[in-house]
Amino acid sequence: MVSFRNSQFQAILVGMVIADAVSQGQLPWGTRGAAARPPRAGAAIAIVQDDWCHAIAAALTAPLTSQMSEAAIATEPPTIAALLTDLPQRLSTLDQRPLPAALGDENPPLPQVTISAIFDACLQASLQQDAATLYALGQQLSPAPSGAQPQSSPAAGLSTALEALLTAQGDFQLAVGQSLQLSTPPPGSVILTAILSASWGDLPSIPMRYRHWLQQPSPPRQGWLQQRWHCSTGNQLALWSETLWQRWSGQYSGNPERSPLVAIQLPNLSSNCAFL
């Protein structure tokens, strides 16, 4: 499989922001016309707080280190928002951190492996369209009958996202749509679903109409993007994805000037242009 990591990073950011906008009622979901609708009325699917959005935006605009500390890797995030806060650092160092050996076992006890490590493994497997590994990770996240996770826990949200992703066979629109229609989804699980399905399908898998909404947002939506994500259009997400790619490839220098975009063909470096 040819993997263009810069485009994949852009897909992840675009998918995440779209899912956040839909869950917040800023975008309708579905096909054009009468079928387009907001999420299920009253469904507590959104992450209400915006500190995690601001943290992601800050990490992608300020010349901060892209390395994750050992403490951050080993810490169990209490919420999905906390799990997402370090997403830029996770992505930019994803291939540099070996997965814990316990993830290779058939049935490792979940407490021995942090949710942070399982999330990293899910990202890697989604980028490689590795359904078998994703299924195994989902089995690890399935709670025992006597010890179910709280509905709002990152483990419950990630388990829900994996089920939607695998049921939809990686299709972004189907996976996110299934997450939106759950009667009691963990808050933020639709965002995890969008991140993983966007990782699987790359940027072309995200329907053009949703990307168009980001490229040319109406004034109210532009105001929402500015307040929540500190950006006004999808163009900023493209620049952020380039920053991620530069950090991932070891070329990041903190220079805000736009540089030529280069694609990566894993496992070897290539200089093909690939940017949508």
N, C-alpha and C positions, 0 to 999 in steps of 0.2 A: 504494500500500500504506500502510495506517495503522500507524505504529510507536509502540508505547508503551514508551519506552526504560526506564522504571523497572521494568516487568514483564520486559523483556528482560534487564536487569542481574540481576534476581532469578533468572531462568531459568539464566543463565550460572553464577552462584554455586552454585545448587542442583545443576545438572548436574555441575559440577566436583567437588563434595563427594561426590555419589553415585558418580561414576566412581572417585574415589579410594577410597571405602569398598569398592566391589566389587573393585577391583584388590588391595586389602589383605586381602581375605577377610572383611570385616566384614558384607557383604550378599550374599545369593544373587542370581543373575541368571536371568531367564526368567519364565515364567508361574507362577502359584500351583501348589502341590502338587508332584508328583514331578518336573516339568520344571524347577523352580527349583533352581539349582545354583551353586556357586562357580565362579570362572574355571578354565580348564584347569589341571590339577594341574602344578605345577612351572614354569608359564610365568612368565618374568621380565617381568611387565607393569607392576609397581608402581614408583613412585618411593619408594625406601626412606626417604631422609632426609626430615625434616619442617621444615627451616629455611625452605623456600619457603612452606609453609603458614603458619608463624608470621609471616613477613614480610607475607603478604597480610592476615592478621588484624590485624596491627599497623597497616598502612596504612589499614584501614577502621575502626579504633577510636580511634586517636590523631589529634589535630588536626594532621596532617602536610600538607605541600604536596602538591597533586595533580599538579603539573607535572613532566614528565619532563625531565631535563637533556639537552642536546644530546649529551653523552658517552654517556648511557644509550641514546639512540636509535641512535647510530652503532656501539655496541659489539656485537660478535658474541657472543651467549651460548654458552658451551661445552656446555650441557646443556639438556634440556627444563625441568628444575627452575629453572634460571637464567632461561629465557625466561618462565616463569610468574610469577616473583617480582614483576615490575612490572605484573602484570595490572590492579590497581586504577587505577594511574596511566595505563595505556594506555587503559582504557575511559573514564575520566573526561575525557580530552583527545582522544579518537579523532577526532572530527569537526573538531577545531581544527588538526590537522596534515595538510597536503596530502600525498598520496602521492608518492613520488619519480617523476619523469618516466619513468625507465627501466621502471617497471612497466607503462607503456602500450605499450612496444615488443613486437613479436611474439616475439622470441627474445633477450632481453637476457642477457648472460653473468651467471650467478648471483653471482659475486664482486662485481659492481658494485652489487648491492642487498643490504642486510643482511637476515638472517633476521628481525630485529625488524620491519623495514619490511614484509616479506612477511606476517608474522603479523598486523600491523595491517590490511593489505589483505584478508587472509582474514576477519578479524573484521567489517570493513565490508561485504564482499560477502555474508557469511553473514547479517548483520542485514537485508540487503536482498534475501535469497534470489536472489542474482545468480549462477546456476549457470555462466554463460559465463565470468565473471571468475574464479570459483573453478577452473574447468577450466584456464584459461590460467595461473593461478598454479601449479597442480599440474604443468603442463608445464615451467615454469621450475625447479621443484624436482626434476624427474626427472634423476638423475645421468647423466653421459656414461658409456659403457661402460668407459672407461679411468680414470674418476675418481669412482667410487662413494663416497658419503658413508659414514662409519662408521655402523653400525647404531644407535648410541646418540645420534647427532647430532640437534639440533633440526630440521634440514632433512629427515632421514629420518622423524622422528616426524610432522612437519607433512605430508609427502607421504603417509604412511600414513593420517593423519586425513582428508585431503582425498579420498583414494580411497574410504574408507568412507562419508564424507558424501555424495559424489556418487552412489555406487552405491545408497545407501539413499534418494536423493532428499530428503535433509534429515531423514528420520525418525529421531528420537532413539534409540528402542529398537533399530531395525534397525542403525543406524550403530554404536552402542556394542557391540551384540552381535557384529557382524562383527569389530570390533577385538579383542574378547575371545577370539575363536576363531582368530586368526592363530597359526601355529606359532612364529614368532620375531618378535613385534612389538617395535618400539623401546620401551624402558621409558618410560612416561608418555604414549605415543601415544593410549591410550584416554581419557586426560583431555583431550587436545587435541580428540579426536573429540567428546567430550561437550560441550565448550565451544562448538565450532562448530555442532553440531547443535542445541544448546539456543538458540544465537543465531538459528538459522534458524527454529525452530518456536515460540519463546517458551515461557512457563511451561506452558500447557495441553498441550504436546507431550510433557512428561515424565510418564510414567504415574503415576497417583495413588498406587499402592502404594509407589513409591519415595519420593514426597514424604511419605507417611504415616510411613514409617520414620524420616524426619528429624524430623517433628513430634512423634512419640511414640516415641522410641528406647528400647530396653530398657536396663537399667542398664549392661551391658557396652558397648553401643554409645554410650551417653551418655558413659561414661568415655573411650572412644576419641575421640569428638568433642572433648571437653574437652582431652585431651592433645595431639591433633594440630591441631585447628582453633581451640582456645580459645573454643569455644561449646558449649552443652549441648543445644540443639534448633535446628530450622530457623527458629524465630522470630528468632534472631540474624541469620540470612542475610537475612531480610526487612529488618531494620534496616540492615544493611550495604548492601543494594541501594538503600535510600533515600539513604544517604550518597553512594553513587556517582552517583545521579541528581542530587542537589543540587550536587555538584562539576561534573558535566557541564553542568548548566543555569546554573552561575554563582551559585547561591544558597547555597553551603556557607559556614557561618560558624564551624564547630567546635563549635556548641552541641549537646550530646548529647541534648537534649530532642526527643521525637518531634514532628514537624510534620505538618500535613495532607499527604496524598499526592496528587500531581498528575500527570496523564499528559501525555505530549508527542505531538502529532501533527505529524510532520515534513512539510515544513520549518517550519511555523508553530507557535508555542506555543499550547497549549490548556489549559483548566482542567478537563477531564473527569476524573472519578475513575476510576481503573483499577488495581486492586491485588487480587491473589489471595492 
